[in-house]
Each structure stands twice: as C-alpha cells, then as structure tokens.
Amino acid sequence: MDKETARQLLHQSMKSLVDIPDKLIDQLFDICHLVKVKKRSVFVQAGDIPEIMGFNLNGVFRLFYVDEDGNDLTKGFSIPGRFVVSYSAMAQNRPSYFTIEALVDTHILQFRYHLWVKLMEKDTRWYIFLYKLVETVYIMKELREKSFLLDNATTRYLQFKKEYSQWENQIKLYQIASYIGITPEALSRIRKKLNLT
C-alpha cells in the first residue's frame, strides 16, 4: 500500500463520522507513519503503557484479555477504517488490560498519541471528531451488552457473521466462540445446526 492510498482511506473514514476539514485530517496524516504489521504480531501488549495509536487500513486485529488460568477472552476486533488502540490505558497513562494482535498482515497508519493531543489543543474542531468517535464506540459497546443480555448464542453468532463476514475466515473458531461468549464446542453445534460445517 502506498501513502497516498492510505491518506485517502484516512480521509474517507474520518469524514464518514463527521464533516471534519481536510486540513485537520492532513495534519493528523503528517504525524503518521505507514507501517506493515505482520500476522500474529502484537500491536499493544497487556501490562504495557501504550503510547502509539494505529488506524487500520486493510486487515483485522483481535483485542483480547488473558485470565488467571491463561485462557484468552476476545474483547473485539478492529477492521479497516477503525482505530487500533487501548484508549483508556493511553488516556490514563496506565498499563493496558488487554492485548491487540494482528490476525493477518495489515497496513496501518501509526502515530504517537501525545502528538495528536497537541493537535487537539491547537484546534478545538478536533473535539467534534473525538466526540463522534467516542459516541460511535459507546453505541457499539451498548449494543454488544444488550446482545449478551437479551440474545441467544445463535443470534450473537449470526450478528458476528453479518458484521465480520469479510474477515470470518481469518478468525479462528475458538476466537469467535470467545467473542460471542460460548465454548468452541457450543459454537460447533450452532454451526452444525446452521449447516455451516
């Protein structure tokens, strides 16, 4: 991927949230580095204080916790057009609670969080974008909580397939099972019932 394509993708994605001026997006782009993250590479390690954010251009990342028994529990996925970040850890300058790893070779635009904060301090129009970004993440979180409380596992699996259809083949079944809150065996039964095995 070349830098101009990356710049256009950043513009497209950010403008899909709010009509942010091109000049501001280009200021962010100017502090970015185009980086290729290899499959299975860790972008954020649980226990480390993150300083870098990424913007996912063309791959998929998995965000996961590891419990005291060593089981990893999938929190979510980052697909193209989304930021790759342990945001609360970065904002609070504390260790991340979860790990972020690339599931495929992925290009990202990588930048230092403190440099973006400096841009925001210089131009308050950034806060409109940040508000919209946080609002979007909050809505996704609320819908996910609703699904866990009200939907059965089959419904959650079908919703996963709808949202991540392009990437499902890159995600292992145990990771999908963890994401929708069931065991791999239960997921196999659901897939069999749906004639997907």
LUMROZA-159006 format. One line per field, with one value per residue (C-alpha): residue number from 1; residue in one letter; y, x, z. Coordinates in nm, 4 decimals, m for minus. Layout:
N
pos = c(NUM; ...)
code = c(a; ...)
Y = c(Y; ...)
X = c(X; ...)
Z = c(Z; ...)
# end
This chain:
197
pos = c(1; 2; 3; 4; 5; 6; 7; 8; 9; 10; 11; 12; 13; 14; 15; 16; 17; 18; 19; 20; 21; 22; 23; 24; 25; 26; 27; 28; 29; 30; 31; 32; 33; 34; 35; 36; 37; 38; 39; 40; 41; 42; 43; 44; 45; 46; 47; 48; 49; 50; 51; 52; 53; 54; 55; 56; 57; 58; 59; 60; 61; 62; 63; 64; 65; 66; 67; 68; 69; 70; 71; 72; 73; 74; 75; 76; 77; 78; 79; 80; 81; 82; 83; 84; 85; 86; 87; 88; 89; 90; 91; 92; 93; 94; 95; 96; 97; 98; 99; 100; 101; 102; 103; 104; 105; 106; 107; 108; 109; 110; 111; 112; 113; 114; 115; 116; 117; 118; 119; 120; 121; 122; 123; 124; 125; 126; 127; 128; 129; 130; 131; 132; 133; 134; 135; 136; 137; 138; 139; 140; 141; 142; 143; 144; 145; 146; 147; 148; 149; 150; 151; 152; 153; 154; 155; 156; 157; 158; 159; 160; 161; 162; 163; 164; 165; 166; 167; 168; 169; 170; 171; 172; 173; 174; 175; 176; 177; 178; 179; 180; 181; 182; 183; 184; 185; 186; 187; 188; 189; 190; 191; 192; 193; 194; 195; 196; 197)
code = c(m; d; k; e; t; a; r; q; l; l; h; q; s; m; k; s; l; v; d; i; p; d; k; l; i; d; q; l; f; d; i; c; h; l; v; k; v; k; k; r; s; v; f; v; q; a; g; d; i; p; e; i; m; g; f; n; l; n; g; v; f; r; l; f; y; v; d; e; d; g; n; d; l; t; k; g; f; s; i; p; g; r; f; v; v; s; y; s; a; m; a; q; n; r; p; s; y; f; t; i; e; a; l; v; d; t; h; i; l; q; f; r; y; h; l; w; v; k; l; m; e; k; d; t; r; w; y; i; f; l; y; k; l; v; e; t; v; y; i; m; k; e; l; r; e; k; s; f; l; l; d; n; a; t; t; r; y; l; q; f; k; k; e; y; s; q; w; e; n; q; i; k; l; y; q; i; a; s; y; i; g; i; t; p; e; a; l; s; r; i; r; k; k; l; n; l; t)
Y = c(0.0000; 0.3491; 0.6606; 0.8392; 0.5481; 0.5427; 0.9180; 0.8779; 0.5930; 0.8035; 1.0934; 0.8659; 0.7017; 1.0175; 1.2063; 0.9190; 1.0089; 1.3869; 1.6537; 1.7309; 1.9758; 1.8169; 2.0397; 1.8791; 1.5258; 1.6140; 1.7430; 1.4021; 1.2271; 1.4334; 1.2796; 0.9252; 0.6556; 0.3869; 0.0552; m0.3085; m0.5216; m0.8895; m1.1637; m1.2661; m0.9536; m0.7762; m0.4091; m0.3494; m0.5857; m0.6206; m0.4777; m0.2182; 0.1527; 0.2246; 0.5419; 0.4654; 0.4574; 0.2944; 0.3416; 0.0085; 0.0311; m0.3211; m0.6005; m0.7314; m0.7139; m0.9027; m0.7423; m0.9958; m1.0434; m1.3338; m1.4646; m1.6093; m1.9607; m1.8494; m1.8508; m1.5687; m1.3964; m1.1987; m0.8439; m0.7358; m0.6877; m0.3924; m0.3993; m0.1491; 0.2055; 0.1700; 0.2878; 0.0298; 0.1410; 0.0647; 0.4092; 0.4195; 0.2980; 0.5646; 0.8439; 0.7458; 0.6703; 0.3240; m0.0334; m0.1819; m0.4517; m0.6280; m0.7276; m0.6324; m0.8667; m0.8730; m1.1733; m1.1079; m0.8980; m0.5469; m0.1947; 0.0769; 0.4459; 0.4703; 0.7839; 0.8928; 0.9785; 1.2798; 1.4379; 1.4041; 1.5613; 1.8570; 1.8936; 1.8897; 2.1550; 2.3833; 2.3424; 2.2747; 2.1406; 1.8122; 1.7688; 1.7393; 1.4423; 1.2928; 1.3262; 1.1465; 0.8734; 0.8143; 0.8202; 0.5504; 0.3297; 0.3773; 0.2755; m0.0372; m0.1233; m0.0747; m0.2922; m0.5644; m0.5580; m0.5747; m0.8738; m1.0595; m0.9932; m1.0483; m1.2567; m1.6272; m1.7598; m1.8350; m1.4777; m1.3453; m1.5715; m1.4590; m1.0961; m1.1666; m1.3196; m1.0145; m0.7640; m0.9504; m1.1510; m1.0403; m1.1462; m1.4562; m1.6947; m1.5147; m1.5589; m1.8917; m2.0608; m2.0548; m1.6767; m1.6335; m1.8543; m1.6463; m1.3232; m1.4370; m1.5824; m1.9572; m2.2595; m2.3785; m2.6962; m2.4932; m2.2935; m2.6183; m2.7318; m2.3990; m2.4195; m2.7773; m2.6751; m2.3927; m2.6366; m2.4413; m2.7320)
X = c(0.0000; 0.1282; 0.0985; m0.1468; m0.3922; m0.3501; m0.4201; m0.7381; m0.8610; m0.7993; m0.9947; m1.2839; m1.3154; m1.2897; m1.5356; m1.7838; m1.8074; m1.8226; m1.7532; m1.4061; m1.1981; m0.9416; m0.6743; m0.7177; m0.7061; m0.3886; m0.2361; m0.3005; m0.1683; 0.1526; 0.2353; 0.1600; 0.3945; 0.2740; 0.3633; 0.3081; 0.2152; 0.2796; 0.0321; 0.0422; 0.2440; 0.1394; 0.0491; m0.0357; 0.0757; m0.1322; 0.0656; 0.2467; 0.1583; 0.0696; 0.1923; 0.1019; m0.2321; m0.2991; m0.5513; m0.6370; m0.6120; m0.6684; m0.6579; m0.8033; m0.6795; m0.8097; m0.8362; m0.8240; m0.7776; m0.5931; m0.7427; m0.5518; m0.5789; m0.4166; m0.7362; m0.7681; m1.1048; m1.1827; m1.2991; m1.3433; m1.1942; m1.0593; m1.1337; m1.0365; m1.1478; m1.1228; m0.8609; m0.6414; m0.5883; m0.6168; m0.7680; m0.8464; m0.4938; m0.3441; m0.5669; m0.4970; m0.1281; m0.1610; m0.0910; m0.3350; m0.5670; m0.5758; m0.3536; m0.4040; m0.2647; m0.2804; m0.4670; m0.3397; m0.0622; m0.2035; m0.1044; m0.1736; m0.1097; 0.0730; 0.1110; 0.2010; m0.0994; 0.0673; 0.1226; m0.2495; m0.3297; m0.1120; m0.3135; m0.6365; m0.5040; m0.4307; m0.7688; m1.0920; m1.2592; m1.0837; m1.3145; m1.6168; m1.4489; m1.3398; m1.6937; m1.8351; m1.5705; m1.6407; m2.0156; m1.9745; m1.7679; m2.0197; m2.3103; m2.1211; m2.0491; m2.4132; m2.5404; m2.2908; m2.4057; m2.7701; m2.6901; m2.5255; m2.8219; m3.1106; m2.9970; m2.9216; m2.5861; m2.7135; m2.8349; m2.4995; m2.3148; m2.5296; m2.4688; m2.0940; m2.1155; m2.3024; m2.0578; m1.7364; m1.8380; m1.5332; m1.2958; m1.4604; m1.2227; m0.9251; m1.0593; m1.0237; m1.3396; m1.2252; m1.1748; m1.5256; m1.6682; m1.4917; m1.6189; m1.9823; m1.9409; m1.9671; m1.7359; m1.5888; m1.7968; m2.1184; m2.0193; m1.9608; m2.3139; m2.4590; m2.2645; m2.3813; m2.7419; m2.6986; m2.5354; m2.2084; m1.9725)
Z = c(0.0000; m0.0860; 0.1296; m0.0988; m0.0850; 0.2943; 0.3105; 0.1032; 0.3261; 0.6375; 0.4853; 0.3817; 0.7198; 0.9306; 0.7099; 0.7423; 1.1127; 1.0863; 0.8236; 0.9530; 0.7415; 0.5077; 0.6597; 1.0024; 0.8631; 0.6748; 1.0000; 1.1544; 0.8441; 0.8672; 1.2064; 1.0834; 0.9605; 0.7199; 0.8834; 0.7900; 1.0919; 1.0291; 1.1086; 1.4786; 1.5710; 1.8895; 1.8494; 2.2176; 2.4922; 2.8085; 3.1007; 2.8876; 2.8848; 2.5204; 2.3516; 1.9905; 1.8091; 1.4762; 1.2003; 1.0362; 0.6581; 0.5272; 0.7849; 1.1075; 1.4664; 1.7681; 2.1140; 2.3961; 2.7689; 2.9319; 3.2572; 3.5532; 3.4051; 3.0799; 2.8730; 2.6234; 2.6015; 2.2878; 2.3583; 1.9976; 1.6527; 1.4589; 1.0862; 0.8133; 0.8840; 1.2618; 1.5051; 1.6765; 2.0343; 2.4036; 2.4508; 2.8225; 2.9065; 2.6826; 2.8117; 3.1754; 3.1152; 3.2690; 3.1553; 2.9063; 3.0392; 2.7024; 2.4109; 2.0464; 1.7805; 1.4009; 1.2611; 0.9075; 0.7542; 0.7904; 0.6908; 0.9454; 0.9870; 1.3183; 1.5268; 1.8782; 2.0956; 2.2592; 1.9164; 1.8388; 2.1763; 2.0744; 1.7533; 1.9560; 2.1926; 1.8955; 1.7236; 1.9122; 1.5945; 1.6761; 1.9741; 1.7446; 1.5753; 1.9064; 2.0439; 1.7394; 1.7661; 2.1360; 2.0663; 1.7991; 2.0304; 2.3121; 2.0872; 1.9766; 2.3406; 2.4410; 2.1562; 2.2481; 2.6130; 2.5005; 2.2820; 2.5710; 2.7970; 2.5548; 2.2561; 2.2433; 2.1213; 1.7716; 1.7279; 1.8539; 1.6071; 1.3150; 1.4131; 1.4211; 1.0720; 0.9444; 1.0929; 1.0114; 0.7013; 0.5036; 0.7819; 0.9287; 0.7502; 0.9077; 1.2618; 1.4413; 1.5651; 1.9294; 1.8977; 1.7549; 2.0317; 2.2944; 2.1352; 2.1495; 2.4991; 2.4400; 2.4234; 2.0913; 2.1292; 2.1598; 1.8509; 1.6587; 1.7491; 1.6305; 1.3033; 1.2504; 1.3115; 1.0576; 0.8086; 0.8181; 0.8943)
# end
